[in-house]
Amino acid sequence: MDRVKFDDVYFNLNARNLLLKIYLELEEYDALDSHLSSFEIFIRRKKITNPHRDNYLNIIKLSRKIIQLNPHDKAAKAALRKEIEAEKNPSTRAFLLEILE
């Protein structure tokens, strides 16, 4: 399998974010959990600027909460829904709310 090397950090961030969304959509939670850890380490290691850093770290945090959520716990699901609705990035908010359904 050929590997793609991204020289630009922001291309790399976007590719990692897309992979995160694919894993969530396909419910590949084991792969997603590993990906979230490596994604977070990448962000911290590369010293990403603050607006992007906070956005991506928040996506990681909310994604972890989604995969750890008990689907039968309505109170926890409602609390997570409120937290996602407070997300500043509208595309992230819409995607995560769709996954939470």
N, CA, C and O atoms as CSV, one atom per row, in Angstrom:
chain,resi,resn,atom,element,x,y,z
A,1,MET,N,N,0.845,-1.175,0.000
A,1,MET,CA,C,0.000,0.000,0.000
A,1,MET,C,C,0.887,1.233,0.000
A,1,MET,O,O,1.822,1.336,0.794
A,2,ASP,N,N,0.593,2.155,-0.882
A,2,ASP,CA,C,1.345,3.412,-0.931
A,2,ASP,C,C,0.918,4.312,0.201
A,2,ASP,O,O,-0.248,4.338,0.594
A,3,ARG,N,N,1.871,5.043,0.716
A,3,ARG,CA,C,1.595,5.993,1.788
A,3,ARG,C,C,1.703,7.395,1.237
A,3,ARG,O,O,2.536,7.688,0.379
A,4,VAL,N,N,0.843,8.257,1.751
A,4,VAL,CA,C,0.853,9.650,1.348
A,4,VAL,C,C,1.592,10.431,2.415
A,4,VAL,O,O,1.339,10.258,3.607
A,5,LYS,N,N,2.506,11.292,1.989
A,5,LYS,CA,C,3.232,12.125,2.933
A,5,LYS,C,C,2.789,13.566,2.726
A,5,LYS,O,O,2.885,14.119,1.630
A,6,PHE,N,N,2.308,14.150,3.799
A,6,PHE,CA,C,1.855,15.532,3.744
A,6,PHE,C,C,2.938,16.420,4.334
A,6,PHE,O,O,3.310,16.269,5.497
A,7,ASP,N,N,3.445,17.349,3.526
A,7,ASP,CA,C,4.463,18.273,4.009
A,7,ASP,C,C,3.836,19.412,4.807
A,7,ASP,O,O,4.449,19.933,5.739
A,8,ASP,N,N,2.633,19.792,4.448
A,8,ASP,CA,C,1.953,20.874,5.142
A,8,ASP,C,C,1.178,20.316,6.335
A,8,ASP,O,O,0.416,19.360,6.195
A,9,VAL,N,N,1.374,20.907,7.483
A,9,VAL,CA,C,0.731,20.438,8.714
A,9,VAL,C,C,-0.784,20.503,8.593
A,9,VAL,O,O,-1.479,19.613,9.084
A,10,TYR,N,N,-1.300,21.527,7.956
A,10,TYR,CA,C,-2.749,21.685,7.872
A,10,TYR,C,C,-3.398,20.675,6.931
A,10,TYR,O,O,-4.540,20.277,7.157
A,11,PHE,N,N,-2.703,20.257,5.895
A,11,PHE,CA,C,-3.200,19.161,5.065
A,11,PHE,C,C,-3.254,17.885,5.902
A,11,PHE,O,O,-4.211,17.115,5.816
A,12,ASN,N,N,-2.227,17.673,6.705
A,12,ASN,CA,C,-2.169,16.505,7.570
A,12,ASN,C,C,-3.314,16.531,8.579
A,12,ASN,O,O,-3.960,15.508,8.807
A,13,LEU,N,N,-3.568,17.686,9.181
A,13,LEU,CA,C,-4.676,17.806,10.133
A,13,LEU,C,C,-6.013,17.494,9.471
A,13,LEU,O,O,-6.841,16.778,10.036
A,14,ASN,N,N,-6.221,18.032,8.275
A,14,ASN,CA,C,-7.475,17.781,7.573
A,14,ASN,C,C,-7.636,16.312,7.212
A,14,ASN,O,O,-8.736,15.767,7.301
A,15,ALA,N,N,-6.556,15.674,6.808
A,15,ALA,CA,C,-6.612,14.247,6.472
A,15,ALA,C,C,-6.927,13.417,7.717
A,15,ALA,O,O,-7.719,12.476,7.658
A,16,ARG,N,N,-6.312,13.764,8.826
A,16,ARG,CA,C,-6.574,13.041,10.077
A,16,ARG,C,C,-8.016,13.253,10.545
A,16,ARG,O,O,-8.658,12.330,11.046
A,17,ASN,N,N,-8.510,14.470,10.377
A,17,ASN,CA,C,-9.890,14.759,10.754
A,17,ASN,C,C,-10.863,13.974,9.882
A,17,ASN,O,O,-11.866,13.460,10.376
A,18,LEU,N,N,-10.573,13.879,8.595
A,18,LEU,CA,C,-11.411,13.097,7.693
A,18,LEU,C,C,-11.404,11.624,8.090
A,18,LEU,O,O,-12.451,10.976,8.082
A,19,LEU,N,N,-10.250,11.099,8.433
A,19,LEU,CA,C,-10.150,9.709,8.867
A,19,LEU,C,C,-10.945,9.492,10.154
A,19,LEU,O,O,-11.600,8.461,10.311
A,20,LEU,N,N,-10.892,10.448,11.070
A,20,LEU,CA,C,-11.678,10.381,12.302
A,20,LEU,C,C,-13.169,10.259,11.966
A,20,LEU,O,O,-13.877,9.431,12.540
A,21,LYS,N,N,-13.632,11.085,11.040
A,21,LYS,CA,C,-15.046,11.068,10.658
A,21,LYS,C,C,-15.425,9.748,9.984
A,21,LYS,O,O,-16.523,9.234,10.196
A,22,ILE,N,N,-14.527,9.207,9.183
A,22,ILE,CA,C,-14.798,7.921,8.528
A,22,ILE,C,C,-14.937,6.820,9.559
A,22,ILE,O,O,-15.876,6.026,9.500
A,23,TYR,N,N,-14.001,6.766,10.512
A,23,TYR,CA,C,-14.082,5.745,11.557
A,23,TYR,C,C,-15.360,5.878,12.379
A,23,TYR,O,O,-15.986,4.873,12.715
A,24,LEU,N,N,-15.754,7.106,12.704
A,24,LEU,CA,C,-16.999,7.309,13.456
A,24,LEU,C,C,-18.201,6.844,12.637
A,24,LEU,O,O,-19.071,6.139,13.149
A,25,GLU,N,N,-18.245,7.231,11.397
A,25,GLU,CA,C,-19.372,6.885,10.523
A,25,GLU,C,C,-19.505,5.375,10.361
A,25,GLU,O,O,-20.613,4.839,10.357
A,26,LEU,N,N,-18.371,4.693,10.229
A,26,LEU,CA,C,-18.384,3.242,10.025
A,26,LEU,C,C,-18.436,2.455,11.332
A,26,LEU,O,O,-18.477,1.225,11.328
A,27,GLU,N,N,-18.433,3.185,12.455
A,27,GLU,CA,C,-18.448,2.583,13.798
A,27,GLU,C,C,-17.257,1.647,14.012
A,27,GLU,O,O,-17.390,0.593,14.633
A,28,GLU,N,N,-16.119,2.034,13.505
A,28,GLU,CA,C,-14.862,1.300,13.698
A,28,GLU,C,C,-14.183,1.867,14.953
A,28,GLU,O,O,-13.193,2.593,14.868
A,29,TYR,N,N,-14.736,1.518,16.110
A,29,TYR,CA,C,-14.328,2.174,17.350
A,29,TYR,C,C,-12.934,1.792,17.835
A,29,TYR,O,O,-12.266,2.618,18.458
A,30,ASP,N,N,-12.474,0.579,17.575
A,30,ASP,CA,C,-11.113,0.199,17.976
A,30,ASP,C,C,-10.083,1.006,17.183
A,30,ASP,O,O,-9.131,1.546,17.746
A,31,ALA,N,N,-10.290,1.077,15.884
A,31,ALA,CA,C,-9.385,1.862,15.045
A,31,ALA,C,C,-9.479,3.340,15.398
A,31,ALA,O,O,-8.469,4.045,15.412
A,32,LEU,N,N,-10.690,3.810,15.682
A,32,LEU,CA,C,-10.889,5.212,16.042
A,32,LEU,C,C,-10.170,5.550,17.333
A,32,LEU,O,O,-9.537,6.601,17.429
A,33,ASP,N,N,-10.256,4.685,18.320
A,33,ASP,CA,C,-9.601,4.941,19.602
A,33,ASP,C,C,-8.096,5.107,19.418
A,33,ASP,O,O,-7.498,6.020,19.986
A,34,SER,N,N,-7.494,4.242,18.639
A,34,SER,CA,C,-6.069,4.341,18.347
A,34,SER,C,C,-5.759,5.617,17.575
A,34,SER,O,O,-4.777,6.303,17.858
A,35,HIS,N,N,-6.603,5.926,16.603
A,35,HIS,CA,C,-6.414,7.121,15.787
A,35,HIS,C,C,-6.517,8.387,16.636
A,35,HIS,O,O,-5.738,9.322,16.446
A,36,LEU,N,N,-7.471,8.428,17.570
A,36,LEU,CA,C,-7.638,9.606,18.422
A,36,LEU,C,C,-6.383,9.869,19.256
A,36,LEU,O,O,-5.967,11.014,19.430
A,37,SER,N,N,-5.795,8.800,19.763
A,37,SER,CA,C,-4.562,8.955,20.554
A,37,SER,C,C,-3.425,9.502,19.699
A,37,SER,O,O,-2.724,10.424,20.115
A,38,SER,N,N,-3.240,8.948,18.522
A,38,SER,CA,C,-2.141,9.414,17.666
A,38,SER,C,C,-2.420,10.829,17.148
A,38,SER,O,O,-1.490,11.620,16.988
A,39,PHE,N,N,-3.665,11.148,16.891
A,39,PHE,CA,C,-4.059,12.481,16.430
A,39,PHE,C,C,-3.746,13.520,17.514
A,39,PHE,O,O,-3.209,14.589,17.222
A,40,GLU,N,N,-4.080,13.201,18.743
A,40,GLU,CA,C,-3.818,14.122,19.851
A,40,GLU,C,C,-2.311,14.334,20.048
A,40,GLU,O,O,-1.865,15.460,20.268
A,41,ILE,N,N,-1.550,13.276,19.970
A,41,ILE,CA,C,-0.089,13.388,20.098
A,41,ILE,C,C,0.475,14.242,18.968
A,41,ILE,O,O,1.356,15.071,19.196
A,42,PHE,N,N,-0.029,14.045,17.749
A,42,PHE,CA,C,0.412,14.837,16.604
A,42,PHE,C,C,0.170,16.326,16.850
A,42,PHE,O,O,1.052,17.148,16.601
A,43,ILE,N,N,-1.014,16.671,17.335
A,43,ILE,CA,C,-1.352,18.075,17.587
A,43,ILE,C,C,-0.425,18.675,18.632
A,43,ILE,O,O,0.060,19.794,18.468
A,44,ARG,N,N,-0.183,17.951,19.683
A,44,ARG,CA,C,0.678,18.467,20.756
A,44,ARG,C,C,2.140,18.564,20.314
A,44,ARG,O,O,2.845,19.496,20.700
A,45,ARG,N,N,2.589,17.616,19.514
A,45,ARG,CA,C,3.977,17.602,19.077
A,45,ARG,C,C,4.278,18.691,18.047
A,45,ARG,O,O,5.364,19.269,18.057
A,46,LYS,N,N,3.334,18.970,17.169
A,46,LYS,CA,C,3.567,19.928,16.087
A,46,LYS,C,C,3.337,21.382,16.501
A,46,LYS,O,O,3.555,22.289,15.698
A,47,LYS,N,N,2.907,21.614,17.721
A,47,LYS,CA,C,2.686,22.987,18.207
A,47,LYS,C,C,1.732,23.754,17.281
A,47,LYS,O,O,2.054,24.840,16.800
A,48,ILE,N,N,0.578,23.178,17.050
A,48,ILE,CA,C,-0.438,23.786,16.196
A,48,ILE,C,C,-0.928,25.083,16.844
A,48,ILE,O,O,-1.043,25.163,18.067
A,49,THR,N,N,-1.218,26.102,16.020
A,49,THR,CA,C,-1.680,27.382,16.551
A,49,THR,C,C,-3.026,27.226,17.247
A,49,THR,O,O,-3.800,26.320,16.939
A,50,ASN,N,N,-3.287,28.115,18.180
A,50,ASN,CA,C,-4.395,27.948,19.100
A,50,ASN,C,C,-5.782,27.763,18.488
A,50,ASN,O,O,-6.466,26.827,18.903
A,51,PRO,N,N,-6.251,28.557,17.553
A,51,PRO,CA,C,-7.623,28.288,17.079
A,51,PRO,C,C,-7.795,26.879,16.512
A,51,PRO,O,O,-8.795,26.215,16.786
A,52,HIS,N,N,-6.835,26.429,15.733
A,52,HIS,CA,C,-6.906,25.076,15.168
A,52,HIS,C,C,-6.706,24.029,16.257
A,52,HIS,O,O,-7.399,23.011,16.286
A,53,ARG,N,N,-5.781,24.278,17.128
A,53,ARG,CA,C,-5.469,23.331,18.210
A,53,ARG,C,C,-6.709,23.056,19.055
A,53,ARG,O,O,-7.067,21.902,19.289
A,54,ASP,N,N,-7.355,24.115,19.505
A,54,ASP,CA,C,-8.542,23.947,20.349
A,54,ASP,C,C,-9.659,23.226,19.606
A,54,ASP,O,O,-10.343,22.377,20.179
A,55,ASN,N,N,-9.844,23.559,18.340
A,55,ASN,CA,C,-10.894,22.927,17.551
A,55,ASN,C,C,-10.653,21.422,17.421
A,55,ASN,O,O,-11.557,20.625,17.670
A,56,TYR,N,N,-9.456,21.039,17.037
A,56,TYR,CA,C,-9.167,19.614,16.846
A,56,TYR,C,C,-9.167,18.847,18.170
A,56,TYR,O,O,-9.644,17.714,18.226
A,57,LEU,N,N,-8.640,19.449,19.226
A,57,LEU,CA,C,-8.666,18.770,20.531
A,57,LEU,C,C,-10.099,18.592,21.024
A,57,LEU,O,O,-10.411,17.600,21.683
A,58,ASN,N,N,-10.963,19.541,20.712
A,58,ASN,CA,C,-12.364,19.416,21.096
A,58,ASN,C,C,-13.058,18.309,20.299
A,58,ASN,O,O,-13.874,17.569,20.849
A,59,ILE,N,N,-12.742,18.193,19.020
A,59,ILE,CA,C,-13.293,17.107,18.203
A,59,ILE,C,C,-12.865,15.754,18.776
A,59,ILE,O,O,-13.667,14.825,18.863
A,60,ILE,N,N,-11.613,15.658,19.158
A,60,ILE,CA,C,-11.096,14.420,19.738
A,60,ILE,C,C,-11.833,14.097,21.038
A,60,ILE,O,O,-12.249,12.959,21.254
A,61,LYS,N,N,-11.992,15.099,21.900
A,61,LYS,CA,C,-12.666,14.897,23.188
A,61,LYS,C,C,-14.107,14.437,22.983
A,61,LYS,O,O,-14.552,13.483,23.621
A,62,LEU,N,N,-14.829,15.108,22.102
A,62,LEU,CA,C,-16.228,14.752,21.876
A,62,LEU,C,C,-16.361,13.385,21.202
A,62,LEU,O,O,-17.300,12.645,21.495
A,63,SER,N,N,-15.451,13.048,20.322
A,63,SER,CA,C,-15.473,11.730,19.672
A,63,SER,C,C,-15.247,10.625,20.694
A,63,SER,O,O,-15.897,9.580,20.642
A,64,ARG,N,N,-14.330,10.856,21.617
A,64,ARG,CA,C,-14.102,9.865,22.682
A,64,ARG,C,C,-15.361,9.678,23.522
A,64,ARG,O,O,-15.705,8.558,23.900
A,65,LYS,N,N,-16.037,10.769,23.807
A,65,LYS,CA,C,-17.265,10.670,24.604
A,65,LYS,C,C,-18.343,9.898,23.851
A,65,LYS,O,O,-19.108,9.150,24.460
A,66,ILE,N,N,-18.407,10.072,22.551
A,66,ILE,CA,C,-19.396,9.348,21.759
A,66,ILE,C,C,-19.123,7.845,21.801
A,66,ILE,O,O,-20.050,7.056,21.982
A,67,ILE,N,N,-17.867,7.443,21.636
A,67,ILE,CA,C,-17.581,6.001,21.606
A,67,ILE,C,C,-17.676,5.363,22.987
A,67,ILE,O,O,-17.839,4.148,23.094
A,68,GLN,N,N,-17.578,6.166,24.043
A,68,GLN,CA,C,-17.700,5.627,25.398
A,68,GLN,C,C,-19.131,5.673,25.927
A,68,GLN,O,O,-19.417,5.137,26.997
A,69,LEU,N,N,-20.021,6.307,25.183
A,69,LEU,CA,C,-21.395,6.501,25.608
A,69,LEU,C,C,-22.177,5.196,25.581
A,69,LEU,O,O,-22.117,4.436,24.614
A,70,ASN,N,N,-22.909,4.953,26.658
A,70,ASN,CA,C,-23.833,3.828,26.693
A,70,ASN,C,C,-25.072,4.249,25.905
A,70,ASN,O,O,-25.743,5.200,26.305
A,71,PRO,N,N,-25.397,3.582,24.809
A,71,PRO,CA,C,-26.513,4.028,23.962
A,71,PRO,C,C,-27.875,3.965,24.667
A,71,PRO,O,O,-28.841,4.566,24.197
A,72,HIS,N,N,-27.954,3.254,25.771
A,72,HIS,CA,C,-29.222,3.126,26.495
A,72,HIS,C,C,-29.362,4.138,27.622
A,72,HIS,O,O,-30.415,4.212,28.255
A,73,ASP,N,N,-28.321,4.915,27.881
A,73,ASP,CA,C,-28.342,5.932,28.935
A,73,ASP,C,C,-28.821,7.255,28.342
A,73,ASP,O,O,-28.038,8.029,27.791
A,74,LYS,N,N,-30.124,7.493,28.468
A,74,LYS,CA,C,-30.722,8.675,27.844
A,74,LYS,C,C,-30.239,9.973,28.468
A,74,LYS,O,O,-30.092,10.977,27.771
A,75,ALA,N,N,-29.992,9.967,29.765
A,75,ALA,CA,C,-29.525,11.185,30.438
A,75,ALA,C,C,-28.124,11.556,29.968
A,75,ALA,O,O,-27.841,12.728,29.716
A,76,ALA,N,N,-27.248,10.563,29.850
A,76,ALA,CA,C,-25.881,10.822,29.382
A,76,ALA,C,C,-25.896,11.270,27.926
A,76,ALA,O,O,-25.117,12.136,27.527
A,77,LYS,N,N,-26.780,10.681,27.143
A,77,LYS,CA,C,-26.887,11.055,25.727
A,77,LYS,C,C,-27.386,12.493,25.589
A,77,LYS,O,O,-26.905,13.239,24.736
A,78,ALA,N,N,-28.342,12.881,26.420
A,78,ALA,CA,C,-28.871,14.252,26.384
A,78,ALA,C,C,-27.797,15.251,26.816
A,78,ALA,O,O,-27.680,16.332,26.239
A,79,ALA,N,N,-27.013,14.885,27.834
A,79,ALA,CA,C,-25.932,15.765,28.300
A,79,ALA,C,C,-24.867,15.935,27.218
A,79,ALA,O,O,-24.360,17.036,27.006
A,80,LEU,N,N,-24.534,14.843,26.539
A,80,LEU,CA,C,-23.544,14.915,25.463
A,80,LEU,C,C,-24.095,15.727,24.286
A,80,LEU,O,O,-23.350,16.466,23.642
A,81,ARG,N,N,-25.372,15.597,24.010
A,81,ARG,CA,C,-26.001,16.376,22.943
A,81,ARG,C,C,-25.865,17.878,23.247
A,81,ARG,O,O,-25.551,18.663,22.353
A,82,LYS,N,N,-26.099,18.270,24.488
A,82,LYS,CA,C,-25.974,19.685,24.875
A,82,LYS,C,C,-24.539,20.166,24.697
A,82,LYS,O,O,-24.296,21.279,24.232
A,83,GLU,N,N,-23.593,19.309,25.075
A,83,GLU,CA,C,-22.181,19.664,24.935
A,83,GLU,C,C,-21.802,19.833,23.459
A,83,GLU,O,O,-21.064,20.752,23.104
A,84,ILE,N,N,-22.305,18.950,22.615
A,84,ILE,CA,C,-22.018,19.042,21.182
A,84,ILE,C,C,-22.691,20.280,20.582
A,84,ILE,O,O,-22.110,20.945,19.726
A,85,GLU,N,N,-23.897,20.587,21.021
A,85,GLU,CA,C,-24.602,21.768,20.513
A,85,GLU,C,C,-23.868,23.064,20.859
A,85,GLU,O,O,-24.046,24.077,20.184
A,86,ALA,N,N,-23.052,23.033,21.898
A,86,ALA,CA,C,-22.262,24.207,22.287
A,86,ALA,C,C,-20.982,24.343,21.465
A,86,ALA,O,O,-20.273,25.342,21.576
A,87,GLU,N,N,-20.687,23.335,20.637
A,87,GLU,CA,C,-19.494,23.353,19.776
A,87,GLU,C,C,-19.551,24.567,18.856
A,87,GLU,O,O,-20.587,24.854,18.257
A,88,LYS,N,N,-18.431,25.277,18.747
A,88,LYS,CA,C,-18.376,26.511,17.955
A,88,LYS,C,C,-18.317,26.265,16.451
A,88,LYS,O,O,-18.868,27.045,15.675
A,89,ASN,N,N,-17.666,25.205,16.040
A,89,ASN,CA,C,-17.522,24.909,14.613
A,89,ASN,C,C,-18.814,24.263,14.090
A,89,ASN,O,O,-19.146,23.145,14.486
A,90,PRO,N,N,-19.547,24.957,13.204
A,90,PRO,CA,C,-20.849,24.428,12.764
A,90,PRO,C,C,-20.770,23.102,12.014
A,90,PRO,O,O,-21.663,22.268,12.163
A,91,SER,N,N,-19.737,22.885,11.219
A,91,SER,CA,C,-19.653,21.617,10.482
A,91,SER,C,C,-19.358,20.458,11.427
A,91,SER,O,O,-19.894,19.362,11.262
A,92,THR,N,N,-18.511,20.703,12.409
A,92,THR,CA,C,-18.221,19.673,13.411
A,92,THR,C,C,-19.472,19.375,14.227
A,92,THR,O,O,-19.802,18.215,14.475
A,93,ARG,N,N,-20.156,20.418,14.638
A,93,ARG,CA,C,-21.378,20.268,15.435
A,93,ARG,C,C,-22.405,19.429,14.668
A,93,ARG,O,O,-22.968,18.483,15.219
A,94,ALA,N,N,-22.644,19.767,13.424
A,94,ALA,CA,C,-23.638,19.049,12.625
A,94,ALA,C,C,-23.252,17.575,12.453
A,94,ALA,O,O,-24.095,16.687,12.579
A,95,PHE,N,N,-21.991,17.331,12.168
A,95,PHE,CA,C,-21.538,15.947,11.962
A,95,PHE,C,C,-21.693,15.125,13.239
A,95,PHE,O,O,-22.225,14.016,13.202
A,96,LEU,N,N,-21.230,15.665,14.368
A,96,LEU,CA,C,-21.289,14.912,15.620
A,96,LEU,C,C,-22.731,14.683,16.079
A,96,LEU,O,O,-23.043,13.627,16.630
A,97,LEU,N,N,-23.600,15.653,15.860
A,97,LEU,CA,C,-25.016,15.456,16.210
A,97,LEU,C,C,-25.637,14.370,15.340
A,97,LEU,O,O,-26.467,13.595,15.815
A,98,GLU,N,N,-25.246,14.307,14.078
A,98,GLU,CA,C,-25.745,13.260,13.197
A,98,GLU,C,C,-25.272,11.886,13.670
A,98,GLU,O,O,-26.038,10.923,13.654
A,99,ILE,N,N,-24.023,11.799,14.086
A,99,ILE,CA,C,-23.482,10.523,14.579
A,99,ILE,C,C,-24.187,10.116,15.876
A,99,ILE,O,O,-24.428,8.931,16.106
A,100,LEU,N,N,-24.513,11.081,16.709
A,100,LEU,CA,C,-25.135,10.795,18.008
A,100,LEU,C,C,-26.543,10.237,17.846
A,100,LEU,O,O,-27.032,9.536,18.732
A,101,GLU,N,N,-27.201,10.535,16.732
A,101,GLU,CA,C,-28.570,10.037,16.490
A,101,GLU,C,C,-28.551,8.563,16.578
A,101,GLU,O,O,-29.588,7.921,16.410
